[in-house]
Amino acid sequence: MITETNPPAKLGNFRCPLLRNLRRPLTTRGARLSAVRLFAQWLSSFDPAHEVLPRGLLPSAIARSRPHIYSDAEIGAIIMAAKMLPSIYGLRGLTCSTLFGLIAVTGLRISEALALDGEDLEINHGVLRVRQGKLGKERLLPLDPSVVTRMIDYRVERDRLIGHPVTPMFVTDKATRLTDCAARYNFAHACQQIGLRTPQPYCKHGRGPRIHDLRHSFAVRTMIDWYRTGKDPAREMIRLTTYLGHSDPSNTYWYLEAVPELLDLAMARATADGREAVQ
């Protein structure tokens, strides 16, 4: 019997049938192996002779799927399809096309974009104030002047269609804040119209590129631009991490392994830097 005063002599004596079951998903076995590792650490605290399994023998977390990186043509087609979404007053198409366009050029999370109020667009400074970022963090996003102009035009037309000013930035025909569910449905519907998703019965979304992939596409296009224009990726990465609202730079560096084109550019840059160092 294993107790605090009578632990097993070797971790190898600890048998876990669940770890030997190869029919279990790899991540499930990895998670259970992590639990065994914690148990081994506890045993080792009483006697350093006990083995502690090394980290990373099996993955214990679900691997992130490779994002869909939208081309400029696809983004343009999505925005045009969103403009055509029918509604009584025409506000549905106006709101959705502006929302999708803003996410595409800022990399906002959908939750951050939907939480925006009209006053969060600081026209005089050309910045967008994100008050409800992930983990409650607030940040300021500098905007291109053309984006500021587009957002001003949207607010004017939105208030004209509704008949009075409203607080939320993105609203429905009923002048209520656009919900996450509605935004995702409208995005899926627009993608179905242009062939990025297969049309579905009963208003189903279907499978295909996601609205969050607009954020990924912004990040990847920005990073590709660094390499092609000769900017220092290490310096620019800090700025992009802040702009995207990532709490850990590793979340931004993930794009290097998720997108083959980026990895190729990074390797080419590293090779060139190495040659210069040798010379």
TORPA-711910 format. One record per residue: residue number from 0; chain; x, y, z of N, C-alpha, C, O in turn. Coordinates in steps of 0.02 Angstrom, whole numbers. Each point is the difference from the previous one (the first is absolute). Example, Ala and Ser with C-alpha at 12.3 -4.5 7.8 and 13.67 -1.06 7.14 Angstrom:
BEGIN
PT     k   c     n.px     n.py     n.pz    ca.px    ca.py    ca.pz     c.px     c.py     c.pz     o.px     o.py     o.pz
PT     0   A      660     -284      390      -45       59        0       45       60        0       52       -1       33
PT     1   A      -70       54      -69       42       59        3      -39       55       37       25       55        8
***
This chain:
BEGIN
PT     k   c     n.px     n.py     n.pz    ca.px    ca.py    ca.pz     c.px     c.py     c.pz     o.px     o.py     o.pz
PT     0   A       42      -60        0      -42       60        0       44       63        0       48        4       39
PT     1   A      -64       44      -83       40       60       -5      -26       51       50      -59       20       -4
PT     2   A      100        2       49      -19       52       47       58       49        5       51       -9      -32
PT     3   A      -61       61       72       52       50        8       62      -30       31       56       22      -15
PT     4   A      -66      -72       58       58      -31       34       24      -63      -36       51      -28       18
PT     5   A      -89        6      -70       19      -61      -35      -10        8      -75      -41      -34      -30
PT     6   A       80       80       -1       -7       10      -72       34      -56      -38       41      -35       29
PT     7   A      -58       26      -94       34      -52      -39       73       18      -11       18       59       -1
PT     8   A       23     -110       -8       72       12       -8       15       34      -66       46       41       -3
PT     9   A      -82      -57      -49       13       28      -66      -66       20      -33      -51      -33        9
PT    10   A       54       87      -46      -60       21      -36      -21      -53      -50      -59       -6      -16
PT    11   A      107      -33       -9      -15      -52      -48      -48      -52       29      -32      -36      -38
PT    12   A       27       31      104      -46      -46       32      -72       24       -3      -47      -38       13
PT    13   A       39      102      -31      -67       29       -2      -31      -16      -68       24       24      -51
PT    14   A      -76      -64       50      -32      -21      -62      -67       35       -9      -42       -1       45
PT    15   A       33       31     -101      -64       35      -14      -29      -28      -65       24       18      -54
PT    16   A      -74      -60       57      -29      -29      -60      -23       52      -50        3      -11      -61
PT    17   A      -26       68       85      -26       51      -45       55       27      -45      -13       21      -57
PT    18   A       75      -20       82       56       25      -40       20      -51      -54       28       19      -51
PT    19   A      -44      -82       64       19      -51      -49      -53      -10      -54       11      -35      -49
PT    20   A      -69       66       59      -55       -9      -48       11       45      -61      -12       60        3
PT    21   A       36      -88      -57       18       39      -59      -61       26      -37        6       41      -45
PT    22   A      -66      -65       64      -60       25      -33      -19       69       26      -40       35      -30
PT    23   A       68      -16       86      -14       67       27       35       52      -42       54      -13      -27
PT    24   A      -84       74       20       34       53      -38       68       16       31        9       -7       61
PT    25   A       38       27     -103       68       15       24       -1       54       53       38       -4       49
PT    26   A      -81       55      -57       -2       54       49      -27      -25       67       20       25       53
PT    27   A      -67      -73      -55      -27      -28       62       54      -38       38        8        8       60
PT    28   A       30      -48      -97       55      -37       32       53       49       26       31      -12       52
PT    29   A      -20       66      -89       48       50       22      -21       33       64       41       12       45
PT    30   A     -106        4      -39      -26       32       60        7      -46       60       17       22       55
PT    31   A      -31      -87      -66        5      -47       55       73      -13       19       16      -12       59
PT    32   A       27       14     -108       71       -7       15       25       59       41       44       -7       42
PT    33   A      -72       66      -55       18       59       40      -21       -9       72       35       21       46
PT    34   A      -93      -54      -36      -23      -13       69       48      -48       35       15        8       59
PT    35   A        9      -58      -96       48      -47       28       65       36       17       32      -14       51
PT    36   A      -13       61      -93       62       37       12       -6       41       64       47        3       39
PT    37   A     -105       28      -28      -11       38       62        4      -46       61       28       18       52
PT    38   A      -56      -78      -59        3      -49       54       73      -19       14       20       -8       58
PT    39   A       18        0     -112       71      -17        8       39       55       34       45      -13       41
PT    40   A      -63       75      -56       33       56       33      -15        0       75       43       15       41
PT    41   A     -104      -33      -24      -20       -4       71       41      -55       35       24       10       56
PT    42   A      -17      -67      -89       40      -54       29       73       20        8       32      -16       50
PT    43   A       -7       52     -101       70       20        2       15       49       56       57        5       23
PT    44   A     -109       30        0       11       47       55       18      -36       65       30       29       45
PT    45   A      -51      -94      -41       17      -40       59       66      -37       -9       38      -11       47
PT    46   A      -24       -7     -110       62      -37      -14       22       17      -71      -32      -22      -48
PT    47   A       87       59       41       24       20      -67       17      -59      -45        9       10      -61
PT    48   A       -6      -70       88       16      -58      -42      -57      -19      -47       11      -36      -48
PT    49   A      -70       60       62      -58      -17      -43        5       38      -66       20       58       -2
PT    50   A      -38      -92      -51        4       29      -67      -55       52      -11      -55       -7       25
PT    51   A       72       58      -63      -49       50      -22        1        2      -76       52       12      -30
PT    52   A     -108      -24        1       -4       -1      -73       18       68      -30      -20       51       27
PT    53   A       57      -50      -82       15       64      -33      -62       29      -32      -48      -36      -16
PT    54   A       48      101        7      -56       34      -32       -1      -17      -75       51      -16      -30
PT    55   A     -111       22        2       -7       -3      -73        4      -69      -31        8       -6      -60
PT    56   A      -14      -48      100        0      -67      -29      -60      -10      -46        5      -31      -53
PT    57   A      -61       59       73      -61       -1      -40      -32       69        4        4       31       53
PT    58   A      -36       -8     -105      -34       65        4      -59       -4       46      -40      -47       -4
PT    59   A       34       96       49      -56        0       48      -52       52      -16      -48        9       38
PT    60   A       57       27      -93      -49       50      -20      -18      -10      -73       39      -27      -39
PT    61   A      -99       48       22      -23       -6      -69       39       47      -44        6       59       14
PT    62   A       22      -86      -68       39       40      -46      -44       51      -36      -56      -16      -20
PT    63   A       81       76       12      -38       51      -35       -2      -16      -74       51      -16      -30
PT    64   A     -110       21        1       -7      -14      -71       31       56      -40        2       58       22
PT    65   A       21      -74      -82       30       50      -43      -53       49      -22      -53      -21      -24
PT    66   A       64       86       30      -51       49      -19       -7        6      -75       46      -15      -38
PT    67   A     -104       38       17       -9       16      -71       22       73       -9      -26       45       33
PT    68   A       73      -35      -77       24       68      -13      -36       26      -62       12      -23      -55
PT    69   A      -55       71       66      -39       28      -55       44       40      -47       44       37       22
PT    70   A      -57      -43      -86       31       43      -49      -37       67        0      -56        5       25
PT    71   A       87       46      -54      -34       65       -5      -65       -7      -39      -50       33       15
PT    72   A       51      -76      -67      -60      -10      -41      -55      -32       41      -59       19       -7
PT    73   A       76      -67       50      -51      -32       41      -30       49       51      -61        0       10
PT    74   A      104       40       20      -26       50       48      -46       49      -35      -53       17       27
PT    75   A       73        6      -86      -43       46      -37      -66      -32      -18      -52       33        3
PT    76   A       53      -97      -22      -62      -35      -18      -45       -9       60      -61        6       -5
PT    77   A       90      -20       64      -39       -8       61      -35       66       17      -60        0       17
PT    78   A       96       55      -21      -29       65       16      -56       18      -49      -52       26       20
PT    79   A       62      -40      -84      -51       15      -50      -62      -44       12      -56       24       -7
PT    80   A       66      -88       24      -56      -44       13      -38       22       63      -61       -4        3
PT    81   A       99       28       47      -31       25       61      -43       62      -14      -53        8       31
PT    82   A       75       34      -76      -38       60      -17      -69      -18      -29      -47       39        7
PT    83   A       43      -97      -38      -62      -20      -33      -47      -38       47      -54      -21      -22
PT    84   A       73       11       85      -44      -35       47      -65       39        7        2       60       16
PT    85   A      -60      -91      -26      -63       36        0      -25       18       70       10      -37       48
PT    86   A      -42       94      -43      -33       21       62      -49       56      -18        3       28      -54
PT    87   A      -47      -12      100      -53       48      -13       28       69      -15      -20       32      -49
PT    88   A       67       -9       90       26       68       -7       69        2      -33       27       54      -12
PT    89   A        1     -111       -3       66       -2      -31       57        4       49       58        5      -21
PT    90   A      -73       -8       85       52        7       51       41      -64        9       58        2       18
PT    91   A      -89      -58      -32       35      -64        8       62       -4      -45       54      -16       24
PT    92   A      -63       32      -87       57       -1      -46       52       52       17       60      -13       -5
PT    93   A      -82       72       24       46       54       17       41      -19       61       61        9        1
PT    94   A      -94      -34       50       34      -18       62       49      -58      -10       58        4       20
PT    95   A      -81      -57      -52       42      -60       -7       61       13      -45       55      -22       15
PT    96   A      -65       58      -70       56       13      -45       52       44       35       60      -10       -9
PT    97   A      -83       58       48       47       44       37       36      -39       55       60        8       10
PT    98   A      -97      -50       25       29      -41       53       54      -46      -27       56       -3       27
PT    99   A      -71      -33      -80       48      -47      -28       61       37      -28       57      -24        6
PT   100   A      -68       81      -36       55       39      -26       45       26       55       61        0       -8
PT   101   A      -91       22       63       40       26       56       44      -55       30       58       11       15
PT   102   A      -87      -70       -6       39      -56       27       58      -18      -46       55      -16       22
PT   103   A      -68       19      -88       51      -19      -49       59       48        1       57      -22      -14
PT   104   A      -67       86       30       55       48       -2       29       16       69       48       39        5
PT   105   A      -77      -67       48       26       13       67       17      -64       38       38        3       49
PT   106   A      -64      -60      -70       13      -62       36      -37       -4       66       21      -38       44
PT   107   A      -74       76      -37      -39       -3       62      -31      -70       10      -17      -33      -49
PT   108   A       10       13      111      -41      -58       16      -73       20      -11      -18       58        8
PT   109   A      -24     -106      -26      -70       16      -13      -33       29       63      -41       45       -5
PT   110   A       59      -71       63      -29       25       63       20       72       12      -40       40       25
PT   111   A      101      -22      -43       24       69        9      -36       47      -47      -19       56       19
PT   112   A        9      -78      -81      -33       43      -49      -73       12       19      -25       56       -6
PT   113   A       -9     -108       28      -71        7       17      -11       41       63      -53       29       10
PT   114   A      104      -26       33       -6       39       62       14       74      -10       -8       39       47
PT   115   A       29      -19     -106       17       70      -13      -62       45        4      -55      -20      -20
PT   116   A       66       79       47      -51       53       -2       23       54      -49       59        2      -18
PT   117   A     -105       40       -2       17       52      -48       56       45       25       42       22      -39
PT   118   A      -42       -8      103       50       45       29       70      -30        2       49       35       13
PT   119   A      -44     -100      -25       66      -33        1       41       18      -61       61      -12       -1
PT   120   A      -92       39      -50       37       25      -58       20       72       14      -42       45       -3
PT   121   A      105      -34       18       25       66       16       24       34      -64       57      -10      -22
PT   122   A     -101       48       -8       12       28      -67       60       46       -1       41       -3      -46
PT   123   A      -35       46       96       55       50        1       69      -32        2       48       28      -26
PT   124   A      -44      -87       57       65      -33        7        8      -58      -49       55      -28       -6
PT   125   A     -109       11      -28        4      -55      -48       14      -68       31       36      -41      -28
PT   126   A      -65       30       87       10      -64       35      -67      -30       20      -50       34        5
PT   127   A       52      -99        6      -58      -37       24       16      -26       69       50      -33       11
PT   128   A      -93       49       37       11      -22       69      -37      -66       11      -61       -3       -4
PT   129   A      100      -49       19      -29      -65       15       -5       -6       75       50      -11       34
PT   130   A     -110       18       -8       -9        2       73       -8      -70       30       17      -12       57
PT   131   A      -43      -34      -97      -15      -67       27       41      -53      -37      -27      -44      -32
PT   132   A       93       50       39       45      -49      -29        1      -63       41      -33       -5       52
PT   133   A       70      -45      -75        5      -63       37       31       12       68       47       38        8
PT   134   A      -75      -72       42       21        7       70      -11       71       26       32       22       48
PT   135   A      -78       15      -80      -17       67       23       50       54      -15       -4       55       27
PT   136   A       53      -70      -71       52       50      -15      -24       49      -53      -34      -18      -48
PT   137   A       52       81       58      -19       53      -46       61       19      -42       57       -2       24
PT   138   A      -69       20      -88       56       21      -42      -25       49      -53      -60        2      -15
PT   139   A      106       36      -13      -15       48      -53       29      -25      -66       58      -21       -3
PT   140   A      -98       23      -50       22      -23      -65        4       58      -49      -53       28      -17
PT   141   A      112       -8       -5        4       51      -53      -32      -26      -64       10      -58      -19
PT   142   A      -48      100      -14      -35      -19      -61       25       39      -60       21       58        7
PT   143   A      -23      -89      -65       14       36      -62      -54       52      -10      -59      -13       15
PT   144   A       75       72      -40      -50       53      -11      -60      -24      -41      -56       23       11
PT   145   A       67      -68      -59      -55      -24      -41      -49      -41       42      -60        0      -14
PT   146   A       86      -36       64      -43      -39       44      -41       47       44      -60      -12       11
PT   147   A       91       64       15      -36       49       41      -57       31      -41      -56        6       25
PT   148   A       70       13      -86      -51       29      -43      -57      -48      -12      -59       19        2
PT   149   A       75      -83      -13      -52      -50      -12      -43      -10       62      -60       -7       -6
PT   150   A       90        8       64      -38       -9       62      -45       61       14      -55       -8       25
PT   151   A       80       67      -41      -41       61        8      -61       -4      -46      -56       14       21
PT   152   A       68      -33      -83      -55       -6      -48      -52      -51       23      -60        9       -8
PT   153   A       85      -64       37      -45      -52       25      -44       27       56      -61      -11        0
PT   154   A       91       47       47      -39       26       57      -54       48      -24      -56       -1       25
PT   155   A       74       44      -73      -49       49      -26      -58      -36      -33      -58       16       13
PT   156   A       73      -64      -56      -53      -36      -36      -40      -44       48      -61       -7       -8
PT   157   A       93      -23       57      -34      -41       50      -52       41       37      -57      -21        7
PT   158   A       78       79       18      -47       43       37      -55       27      -44      -56       10       24
PT   159   A       71        1      -87      -53       24      -46      -53      -54      -11      -60       15        0
PT   160   A       82      -76       -9      -48      -55      -11      -42      -14       62      -59      -16       -5
PT   161   A       90       22       64      -36      -13       62      -45       59       18      -54       -9       28
PT   162   A       77       69      -43      -39       59       15       24       38       61      -28       53       16
PT   163   A       78      -79       18       28       34       59       68      -31       16       13      -56      -20
PT   164   A       29       92       57       66      -27       19       -8      -59       47      -47       -4       39
PT   165   A       94      -43      -42        0      -59       44       69       -7       31       50       25      -26
PT   166   A      -47      -61       82       63       -9       35       45      -54      -30       59       13      -12
PT   167   A      -86      -73       -1       44      -52      -28       26       18      -69      -34       35      -38
PT   168   A       92      -59       21       27       12      -66      -37      -40      -53      -22       27      -51
PT   169   A       14      -92       64      -32      -44      -49      -68      -22       26       -5      -32       53
PT   170   A      -47       48      -91      -68      -11       24      -42      -36      -53       19       -5      -59
PT   171   A      -76      -20       81      -49      -32      -43      -52       51      -23        4       59       19
PT   172   A      -52      -81      -58      -54       44      -23      -42       26       59      -34       51       -6
PT   173   A       37      -86       62      -38       20       59       41       46       46      -20       16       55
PT   174   A       78        6      -80       43       46       37       31      -32       62       21       36       45
PT   175   A      -20     -102      -43       33      -36       55       69      -23      -22       13       -8      -60
PT   176   A       30       -3      108       68      -21      -16       -1      -68      -36      -35      -46       20
PT   177   A       74       41      -73        5      -63      -37       31      -53       45       50       12       33
PT   178   A      -80      -71      -33       24      -54       43       53      -43      -35        7        3      -62
PT   179   A       29      -41      101       51      -45      -27      -33      -52      -46       26      -15      -54
PT   180   A      -82      -11       76      -35      -51      -40      -21       28      -68        9      -33      -51
PT   181   A      -37       93       51      -22       32      -62       59       15      -46       -5      -10      -61
PT   182   A       60       33       90       59       16      -41       27      -62      -34       17        1      -59
PT   183   A      -12      -56       96       26      -61      -28      -47      -30      -53       23      -26      -51
PT   184   A      -88       31       63      -48      -25      -50        6       40      -64        2      -28      -55
PT   185   A        0       94       60        4       42      -59       66      -11      -38        1        2      -61
PT   186   A       52      -13       99       64      -13      -33       -3      -66      -38       23       -4      -57
PT   187   A      -51      -48       89       -6      -65      -34      -44        6      -62       15      -30      -51
PT   188   A      -69       69       56      -45        9      -57       36       35      -57       -8      -19      -58
PT   189   A       47       70       73       38       36      -51       50      -47      -34        9        2      -61
PT   190   A       24      -44      102       49      -48      -28      -34      -52      -44       29      -21      -50
PT   191   A      -90        2       68      -37      -47      -42      -16       31      -68        0      -35      -51
PT   192   A      -14       99       51      -18       34      -62       57        3      -50      -12        3      -61
PT   193   A       74       -5       85       57        6      -45       39      -65       -8       53       -2      -31
PT   194   A      -80      -52       60       30      -66       -9       53      -20       49       31      -52       -8
PT   195   A      -20       92       60       49      -20       51      -29      -51       49       36      -35       35
PT   196   A     -103       31      -33      -34      -51       39      -56      -29      -44      -28       35      -43
PT   197   A       11      -98       55      -53      -32      -37      -67       22       28      -10       -2       61
PT   198   A      -38       24     -103      -66       20       25      -32      -56       41        3      -59      -18
PT   199   A      -34       79       74      -29      -48       47      -74       12        9      -23       58       -4
PT   200   A      -16     -111       16      -71       10       16      -10       21       72       45       -6       41
PT   201   A     -103       32      -26      -20       17       68       47       51       33       11       -3       60
PT   202   A       17       48     -100       42       55       26       64      -24       35       27       35       42
PT   203   A       -4      -95      -59       61      -25       30       61       37      -29       -2       24      -57
PT   204   A       55      -21       97       60       36      -21       42      -40      -50       30       28      -45
PT   205   A      -28      -94       54       43      -41      -41       73        6       22       16       38       45
PT   206   A       26      -75      -78       72        2       16       37       43      -50      -19        6      -58
PT   207   A       72       25       82       40       42      -44       38       52       39        0       -1       62
PT   208   A       32       48      -96       37       53       33      -43       38       50      -60        9      -10
PT   209   A       91       13       64      -37       32       55       12       76        0       45       25      -33
PT   210   A      -87        9       70        8       72        7       65       15       37       32       51      -14
PT   211   A      -12      -95       60       63       12       37       60       -6      -45       54       26       16
PT   212   A      -62      -59      -73       56       -4      -48       16       67      -32       54        9      -27
PT   213   A     -100       38       31       16       69      -22       55       29       44       44       35      -25
PT   214   A      -47      -49       89       52       22       47       66      -33      -17       52       33       -3
PT   215   A      -54      -99       -8       62      -35      -19       29       28      -65       60        8       -6
PT   216   A     -104        6      -41       23       25      -65       34       68        6       50       13      -32
PT   217   A      -78       30       75       31       65       13       70       -9       27       48       33      -22
PT   218   A      -41      -77       71       66      -11       32       50      -27      -51       57       23       -3
PT   219   A      -78      -72      -36       45      -31      -48       20       48      -55       59        4      -19
PT   220   A     -107       34       -8       17       49      -52       48       53       26       45       22      -37
PT   221   A      -54       -3       99       45       50       31       71      -28        5       48       35      -16
PT   222   A      -42      -97       38       66      -31        8       34      -12      -67       60       10       -7
PT   223   A      -98      -31      -43       28      -10      -67       27       66      -27       52        2      -33
PT   224   A      -88       52       47       22       66      -23       67       19       31       41       33      -33
PT   225   A      -29      -53       96       65       16       31       57      -30      -40       49       34      -17
PT   226   A      -56      -98        2       54      -35      -35       11       27      -70       57        6      -23
PT   227   A     -111       11      -10        6       23      -69       26       71       -5       28       20      -52
PT   228   A      -37       19      105       24       70       -2       64       10       40       24       56        7
PT   229   A        4     -111       20       64        4       34       -3       26       71       52       20       27
PT   230   A     -110      -21        5       -5       22       69       27      -53       47        5      -59      -19
PT   231   A       13       79       80       27      -45       50      -57      -37       34      -37       31       38
PT   232   A       27      -96      -52      -56      -37       29        0        0       76      -53        3       31
PT   233   A      112       -8        0        4       -3       73      -28       64       32      -36       -3       49
PT   234   A       52       60      -79      -24       63       27      -75        9      -14      -38       22       43
PT   235   A       18      -39     -104      -70        9      -19      -46      -48       36      -59       15       11
PT   236   A       85      -74        9      -42      -50       33      -28       26       66      -57      -15       18
PT   237   A       97       54       17      -24       29       63      -59       46      -12      -48        0       38
PT   238   A       52       40      -91      -54       46      -16      -63      -38      -20      -55       18       21
PT   239   A       63      -71      -61      -58      -38      -22      -32      -36       59      -62       -4        4
PT   240   A      102      -23       41      -26      -33       60      -44       48       40      -54      -19       23
PT   241   A       77       80      -16      -38       51       37      -63       19      -38      -54        6       30
PT   242   A       60        3      -95      -57       21      -42      -56      -53        1      -59       17        3
PT   243   A       79      -81       -5      -49      -53        1      -29      -14       69      -51      -33        7
PT   244   A       85       59       44      -24      -12       68       19      -69       27      -33      -26       45
PT   245   A       87       -3      -72       24      -64       26       34       11       67       39       47        9
PT   246   A      -53      -91       38       32        5       66       70      -30       -1       41       16       44
PT   247   A      -27      -59      -92       64      -34       -4       26        3      -72      -37      -18      -46
PT   248   A       98       41       35       27        3      -69       -1      -66      -36       -1       -2      -62
PT   249   A        2      -54       99       -1      -66      -32      -64       -9      -41        0      -38      -49
PT   250   A      -53       71       70      -63       -5      -38        7       33      -69      -34      -20      -47
PT   251   A       77       70       42       12       33      -64       50      -40      -42       -8       -7      -60
PT   252   A       60      -19       93       50      -40      -35      -30      -64      -29       28      -30      -45
PT   253   A      -85        9       72      -33      -61      -24      -13        3      -75        0      -52      -33
PT   254   A      -12      111        7      -15        6      -72       58      -25      -43      -11      -22      -56
PT   255   A       72       26       82       58      -22      -39       -4      -75      -15       21      -22      -54
PT   256   A      -47      -17      101       -5      -72      -11      -67      -19      -31       -6      -55      -28
PT   257   A      -44       98       34      -66      -16      -26       -7       15      -74      -41      -30      -35
PT   258   A       82       76        9       -6       22      -70       66      -14      -36       50       33       14
PT   259   A      -49      -81      -59       62      -20      -34       36       59      -34       62        4        3
PT   260   A      -99       41      -35       32       56      -34       40       43       48       55       23      -16
PT   261   A      -83      -12       76       36       40       50       63      -36       23       53       31        8
PT   262   A      -58      -96        2       58      -38       23       55        2      -53       59        7       17
PT   263   A      -77      -12      -80       49        4      -54       35       68       -1       60        4       -9
PT   264   A      -99       49       18       28       67        1       47        9       59       53       31       -6
PT   265   A      -73      -58       64       41        6       60       66      -37       -9       53       24       20
PT   266   A      -56      -84      -50       61      -39      -11       46       34      -51       60        1        9
PT   267   A      -90       28      -61       40       36      -49       34       60       31       58       15      -15
PT   268   A      -94       20       59       29       58       34       57      -22       46       52       33        3
PT   269   A      -63      -88       34       52      -24       45       62      -22      -38       56       12       22
PT   270   A      -66      -44      -80       57      -21      -41       39       60      -25       62        0        1
PT   271   A      -98       51      -24       33       60      -25       39       36       55       56       23      -11
PT   272   A      -86      -20       71       34       32       56       63      -39       19       50       30       19
PT   273   A      -54      -97      -24       57      -41       17       58       11      -49       58        1       21
PT   274   A      -74        7      -84       52       12      -50       33       67       11       61        7       -8
PT   275   A     -101       43       26       28       67       12       47       -2       61       51       33        1
PT   276   A      -70      -73       49       41       -4       61       67      -33      -16       52       20       28
PT   277   A      -52      -70      -73       62      -35      -18       46       47      -39       61        0       11
PT   278   A      -90       40      -56       40       46      -40       28       56       43       34       44      -26
***
